[in-house]
Amino acid sequence: QVQLAESGGGSVQTGGSLRLSCVISGKTWTVGPGAWYRQAPGKERELVARITRGGVPREYAVSVKGRFTISRDNDKNRVDLQMDNLRPEDTAVYYCYASAQGLDFWGQGTQVTVSS
């Protein structure tokens, strides 16, 4: 099994920055692609960014492109999301995701709140 634990959420004002971290534990050698998703109140969960097993960013949501950066450090078993120039519409619960052995694994989520 694989466990994911997010940290780094919080409250910031418009234009501020936050860095989310996802620490992967358990059978880390089985983990493939990773990603960050988010879910705002009353909305469906959406993909924010995804990254390959080797640490190559593969996709960003249009709404975050140029402001967010996903990265991965396999030595530290971490997938991070650097969020800059935050906007109120970025307010959501952010979830770490990883695929391992054909299964989907999710973290518990971390709240990000951006005030105007």
Wavefront OBJ file of the C-alpha trace (Angstrom):
o trace
v 0.000 0.000 0.000
v 0.890 3.644 -0.428
v 0.060 6.527 1.862
v 0.035 10.213 0.923
v 0.221 13.086 3.395
v -0.187 16.701 2.318
v 0.989 19.794 4.127
v 1.475 23.487 3.433
v -2.057 24.752 3.041
v -3.237 27.953 4.668
v -4.724 31.389 4.126
v -3.132 34.092 2.000
v -4.169 37.289 0.289
v -4.505 37.715 -3.446
v -1.096 37.683 -5.064
v 0.476 35.619 -2.325
v 2.271 32.276 -2.542
v 2.019 28.881 -0.908
v 3.952 25.661 -1.348
v 2.128 22.377 -0.882
v 4.066 19.201 -0.154
v 2.967 15.596 -0.470
v 5.065 12.971 1.273
v 4.679 9.446 -0.068
v 5.212 6.487 2.255
v 4.741 2.738 2.123
v 5.639 0.896 -1.075
v 7.185 4.000 -2.637
v 9.025 2.008 -5.309
v 5.690 1.081 -6.890
v 4.495 4.670 -7.322
v 4.139 5.962 -10.856
v 2.680 9.276 -11.982
v 1.609 11.840 -9.418
v -0.696 14.809 -9.478
v -2.426 17.542 -7.517
v -6.183 17.988 -7.693
v -8.466 20.500 -6.023
v -12.103 20.739 -5.088
v -13.881 23.996 -4.385
v -17.213 24.089 -2.490
v -20.064 22.974 -4.716
v -17.742 21.988 -7.548
v -16.273 18.758 -8.833
v -12.713 17.758 -8.137
v -10.431 18.985 -10.913
v -6.895 18.278 -12.039
v -4.431 21.044 -11.202
v -1.170 19.514 -12.428
v 0.383 16.117 -13.019
v 3.913 14.815 -13.204
v 5.582 11.660 -14.431
v 7.382 9.105 -12.288
v 10.633 10.629 -13.500
v 9.673 14.150 -12.448
v 8.607 15.657 -15.775
v 5.548 17.929 -15.531
v 2.985 16.745 -18.062
v -0.098 18.871 -17.699
v -1.381 21.989 -15.988
v -4.937 23.240 -15.763
v -5.382 26.279 -17.993
v -6.383 28.374 -15.000
v -3.071 27.782 -13.189
v -0.603 27.642 -16.068
v 2.217 30.118 -15.526
v 1.406 30.508 -11.831
v 1.753 26.988 -10.401
v 4.700 24.606 -10.682
v 4.642 20.903 -9.878
v 7.868 19.147 -8.950
v 8.998 15.787 -7.646
v 11.924 14.522 -5.596
v 11.979 10.722 -5.645
v 14.896 10.588 -3.183
v 12.683 12.348 -0.633
v 9.474 10.698 -1.874
v 7.817 14.073 -2.324
v 5.616 15.780 -4.870
v 5.330 19.545 -4.369
v 3.111 22.241 -5.795
v 4.461 25.795 -5.774
v 1.582 28.239 -6.106
v 2.344 31.866 -6.934
v 0.153 34.864 -7.696
v -2.782 33.193 -5.969
v -6.320 34.334 -6.719
v -9.572 33.969 -4.760
v -10.759 31.407 -7.313
v -7.862 29.157 -6.260
v -9.601 28.631 -2.916
v -10.217 24.905 -2.530
v -9.167 21.742 -0.778
v -6.063 20.453 -2.555
v -5.458 16.723 -2.813
v -2.317 14.805 -3.638
v -2.778 11.834 -5.962
v -0.525 8.959 -6.963
v -0.917 5.877 -9.084
v 0.694 2.658 -7.929
v 0.268 -0.877 -9.279
v -2.880 0.097 -11.143
v -4.526 1.604 -8.081
v -5.358 5.206 -7.216
v -4.184 6.712 -3.929
v -5.262 10.033 -2.410
v -4.149 12.184 0.445
v -6.538 13.610 3.016
v -6.490 17.087 1.495
v -5.223 20.470 2.636
v -7.244 23.689 2.617
v -6.056 26.704 0.641
v -7.952 29.955 1.133
v -7.186 33.090 -0.862
v -8.821 36.333 0.223
v -9.249 39.443 -1.879
l 1 2 3 4 5 6 7 8 9 10 11 12 13 14 15 16 17 18 19 20 21 22 23 24 25 26 27 28 29 30 31 32 33 34 35 36 37 38 39 40 41 42 43 44 45 46 47 48 49 50 51 52 53 54 55 56 57 58 59 60 61 62 63 64 65 66 67 68 69 70 71 72 73 74 75 76 77 78 79 80 81 82 83 84 85 86 87 88 89 90 91 92 93 94 95 96 97 98 99 100 101 102 103 104 105 106 107 108 109 110 111 112 113 114 115 116
